[in-house]
Amino acid sequence: MPRRNKEFRVAGIKQLLLAYVMLAIQMIIFFISAGHIDGSRPWIFFGASFVYCSASTVVQYKLNPELLVQRLKRKRKGSKLWDEILMRVSNLMVLIAVPAVAGWDIGRFQSPGLDVPFAAVGFVLFIISTILLNWVMVVNPHFEPTVRIQKDRDHKVITSGPYKMVRHPGYLAGILFTLSIPLIIGSVFTLFPSGIYSILMVIRTWLEDRTLHKELDGYSEYAKRVRYRLFPEIW
């Protein structure tokens, strides 16, 4: 047990450092693209993201440390190739494309921005997405970064928490978070890479849902009870 606790602590520290490094990369790309570090709204967004990264890691360490360990593993037997590709492309959209376009738009192109009411809507989406994603990671021990049938971990259908509303709430959280960025920062053009990310999430949802129907016992029965894949009352 002490060895296991040590493994959890190491995973928590690694996850925290990884989150900080990714946030630092986003900031560097944004401010290089913008050509300056002025403006309060980008700093507010990055500050909120720092708080979220810190709080989320603590929550997961306290409530589901085993998932932290699993999510940090580089190789996972049985991961679908199509999802390996989609996962990396979508991650790069958020890590590089979104801050690059936002910085260019605000700092250099200076298009008519989205005013403060849009920022308020953005923060609502930001808060909902962070709560939803943490809820998913607390109730779902199988929430790994890529799609695979986790026979080595007694993979079961999760029906509690947000999974009572939609079948893929983690992807919904990612879409809401990414759409919150241009609204908070105030960049119209950043809606384009955020929109591309959202489309990629819809594609991942469709492919994952089809895979689970075919390969995970009990999923088809669950899908009959929870009708919507991603968006409540829509799809």
QUITA-V526185 format. One line per field, one symbol per residue. ss: DSSP state (a for helix, b for strand, c for the rest). psi: psi as a letter, one per 40 degrees, with the letter a starting at -180 (. if undefined). burial: 1 if it has 24 or more other C-alpha atoms within 12 Angstrom, else 0. A space follows every 50 residues. Layout:
ss=???
psi=???
burial=???
//
This chain:
ss=caaaaaaaaaaaaaaaaaaaaaaaaaaaaaaaaacccccaaaaaaaaaaa aaaaaaaaaaaaacaaaaaaacccccccccaaaaaaaaaaaaaaaaaaaa aaaaaaaaaccccccaaaaaaaaaaaaaaaaaaaaaaaaccccccccccc aaacccccccaaaaccccaaaaaaaaaaaaaaaaaccccaaaaaaaaaaa aaaaaaaaaaaaaaacccaaaaaaacccccccccc
psi=ddddddddddddddddddddddddddddddddddeifihddddddddddd dddddddddddddgdddddddehdhhhehhdddddddddddddddddddd dddddddddfihihadddddddddddddddddddddedeheegidihihg deffhihheibeeediegdddddddddddddddddfhddedddddddddd ddddddddddddddehhedddddddhdhddhhed.
burial=00000001101110110010011001101111110000001100110111 01110111111001111111110000000000110110011011111111 11111110000011000010111011111111111111111111111111 00000011100111111111111111111111111111111111111111 11111111100100010010011001011110000
//
